[in-house]
């Protein structure tokens, strides 16, 4: 993934706005709890990765979609401020922007409701040759199979490497075409919980010499699997405010490090630190770190003997 003078990351997937409500605990069925709305912030898994990488210093382009409403304008304004190339993000007329309601409990852990819309994902027709021009790497959140397969084919023609972020909630009960997608990428990002659930539907998710599996484990840290080799790192102790987007922060930082020529071990430690820092503020993008902040954090952790 390294070796390019100016690596260009293309993120394909969702752009949204997140409405964050602080609750003592998420309600169960037929229950309600008192909550406090604490923020309305930009989000979307693909957009979060784009912002994470851009803030760290990687040139980043986005293919997504928004509606022609206030939320859509707010989401695009936030991405513009982060320097993300939005030339290939259409605004759909008469359509509401995709948004999420995020319930954050007293421990900073989240539960999430996705309010889908026609602007949830880009359409296959939005994947144009010019959008893939000069890219080094393409990152996708799980998308509709026809969109994902077209994106993979275009990225391969562009000579780019490919990563996929997979959540069990997006895997159909029969597995659908997810197995084909997993087998088509170079890097697979997945949480430990999602991996266990997804494997029930599509079979074992294994690393090969050509595919690296990067598994996040929440406060326990993260793991990189490549072929028969495995690297692990433990979690960092931080004052946790909101875990929203921590996995996206990890993916963006890992890709940024690899595009800069880092090996798996260095990228793992860098991404693990970036993910920890991302939990310091409400919202998926508010706590995303700069390279200087990650470096400073790792230096302090090393002095305190907390890096494993």
Secondary structure, DSSP 4 states (H G I P E B T S, - for coil): ----TT-EEEEES--EEEEEEEESS---TT----EEEEEEEEE-HHHHHHHHHHHHT-EEEEE-EEESSHHHHHHHHHHHHTT-B-TT-EEETT-PPPEEEEEE-TTS-EEEEEE--TTSS--GGG--GGGGTT-SEEEEES--HHHHHHHHHHHHHTT-EEEEEE-GGGS-TT-TTHHHHHTT-SEEEEEHHHHHHHHHHH------SS-EEEEE-GGG-EEEEETTEEEEE-------S--TTHHHHHHHHHHHHHHTT--HHHHHHHHHHHHHHHTTSSSTTTTPPPHHHHHHHHHHHHHTT---
